[in-house]
Amino acid sequence: MKLIVGLGNPGKEYENTRHNTGRILVELIQKNLENKKIKFITPDTFMNNSGPAVAKAMAGKKALKDLIVIYDDIDLPLGKMKISFNRSSGGHNGLGSIIKTLKSQEFLRIRIGITPATSSGKIKKPKGERAVINFILGEFKKPELEILKKLSKKITEMVEVIFFEGREKAMSLYN
């Protein structure tokens, strides 16, 4: 069984926050990928404790090849995405929890940019720990949510390429 995990925090107060980008996108792409042999989960745990929920949904170590984790990336501009495989958490605590629990980083991730950018493409990342926390826990504005909705169509295509044509092809097409 193929498994797609959308990282975020449970609860109404986190619903449209930047840190819930994974959850938001999984809910959007799930509608586009109905009737496929794909299981979708948005763990009901807080982001930093996502690992046990992901492990519980997996059918052992062999299932790593069929796992995709979708999450927010403050180092990418809003509306951009990148496929990664077998990489560190990059400081993302939710991803770190999954890597620690699974004792492996050999799975695919789709990193979704959440940071505004200038017209030249330079990201305007907040500076300082408190500013970063406030930013990622801040809510998306309506136009930003529209960008995510448009992006969900591309991610749907990407997931189909990953699962049916391979990660190398998807990385060459979408990265």
Buried (B, 14 or more C-beta within 10 A) or exposed (E): EBBBBBBBBBEEEBBBBBBBBBBBBBBBBBEBBEEEEBBBBBBEBBBEBBBBBBBEBBEEEEBBEBBBBBBBBBBBBBBBBBBBBEBEBEEBBBBBBBBEBBEEBEBBBBBBBBBBBEEEEEBEBBEEEEEEEEBBBBBBEEEBBEBBEEBBEEBBBBBBBBBEEEBEEBBEEBE
